[in-house]
């Protein structure tokens, strides 16, 4: 079954209804943060505490507190993973795939 990617505004409402949302960093994000001296592993569960619409250029941005609660990160939803058993899993993955496709088309 193919899930139609939701619009950002609708998806933000759905995410807000599930806050805090448990997510995981992608390997790429984890490595990038480690290069900046941050210790966020790809297998570490993080909590999205707020979401924002950054428009076409930024997409959906998630606020995530560090494990020690000393820092807050603003991370694009496209750099986060969600458990397959979460009710929003298919919707978030559809949004992410559509966003990545759109960004790659813009770069051409």
TORPA-971306 format. One record per residue: z, y, x of N, C-alpha, C in turn; residue in three letters. Coordinates in steps of 0.05 Angstrom, whole numbers, plus 5000, padded with zeros to 4 digits. Layout:
ZYXZYXZYXALA ...
This chain:
500049765017500050005000500050255018UNK 498150435013497950675029499550895015UNK 501251025031502951245020501551505026UNK 501151675006499951935010502052115024UNK 501152255046503052425059503952655041UNK 506552695039507552915022507153185035UNK 507153395018507053665029509753725042UNK 509753915060512253975075514454065057UNK 513954235038516054345020517354125004UNK 515753944993516853714977518453534995UNK 517353475019518753295037521453405047UNK 521453665051523953805059526053765037UNK 525253795012527153754990528253474990UNK 526453274995527352994995529252945019UNK 528653055042530353015065533053145060UNK 533053385049535653525044537353365025UNK 536153215007537753044988539052805003UNK 538052745027539052515043540652595068UNK 541252855070542752945094545552855094UNK 546752795116545552775143543752535144UNK 541352575156539352365158539452225185UNK 539951965186540051825212537251785223UNK 536851875248534251845262534751765291UNK 532551715304532551645333530351805346UNK 530751875371528752015387526551825394UNK 524051925396521951755407522451735437UNK 521151535450521451505479520651765493UNK 518451885485517452125497519552355496UNK 520652385472522752595469525152535486UNK 526052285486528352205501527952275531UNK 525552205542524952255570524852555575UNK 523652705557523453005561526253125561UNK 527953035543530753145543532253065568UNK 531852825577533252735601532452895625UNK 529852985626528953155648530253425647UNK 531253505624532653755621535653725624UNK 536553485632539353435636540853355611UNK 539453295589540753215564540852915563UNK 542952805553543152505552542852405524UNK 540452395515539852275489537952045493UNK 538951805487537351565491535751505465UNK 533551365469531751295447533151105427UNK 535250955436536550765418539150885406UNK 539651145411542051275401541551405374UNK 543151335354542851455328543751745328UNK 541951915318542552195315542652265286UNK 543752505280543952585252542452855248UNK 540552855230539253105222541153235203UNK 541853485209543853625193542553845176UNK 540053925183538554125167535654095174UNK 533854195156531054185161529854455153UNK 527654535168526454785164523354755165UNK 521954925150519054915150518155135170UNK 516855045192515955235212512955285208UNK 511855235184509155295178507155105191UNK 504655175190502554995201502854945231UNK 503755145246503955115275506254925283UNK 508554945269510954805277511554555260UNK 510554555236511254325218514154335209UNK 515254095204518054075195519754055220UNK 521754225222523554235245526254135235UNK 527453955251530053835244532253945263UNK 534454015252536754095268538453845273UNK 539053785298540553545305542753625324UNK 545153545317547453605335547553385356UNK 548253455381548553255401550953075395UNK 551052845407553152655402555852775406UNK 556252945426558853065431559253325415UNK 557253385397557453615379557553885394UNK 556853895420556854145435554254295434UNK 552154155427549454285426548054215400UNK 546354385392544554325369541754355379UNK 540054155373537254155381535554205357UNK 533354345360531354385339528954225348UNK 528354005333526353815342524453765319UNK 521853755325519753705305520153425294UNK 519853395269520053135255518152925268UNK 515953015279514052825291515152695316UNK 517352795327518552675351521052505345UNK 521352445320523652285311522752035297UNK 524451825299523951575285526151525265UNK 525551395243527451325222527451025218UNK 529750915211529950625207527950545184UNK 526750315187524850215167526150165140UNK 528750115139530050065114531050315099UNK 530650545110531450795097529550865074UNK 530550965052528851025029526551215035UNK 526851395055524751585061522851495083UNK 523251255093521751155116518751185113UNK 517651075091514751085087513751375084UNK 515251535070514451815066514451975092UNK 516451935109516652075134514451985153UNK 513951725154511851615171509051715162UNK 508551735136506051835127505652125135UNK 507852285133507752565141507152585171UNK 508552425187508152425216505352355224UNK 504252145213501552065219499552285212UNK 499852395188497952605179498252855198UNK 500652915205501053155223499853105251UNK 500252875262499152815288496052825287UNK 494852705266491952715262490953005261UNK 492353175245491653455241491753605268UNK 493953555283494253685309492053605329UNK 491353345329489353255348486553365340UNK 486053405314483553525306483453825315UNK 485653965314485754245322485254275352UNK 486054085367485754105396482854065405UNK 481153955388478353895396476754145397UNK 
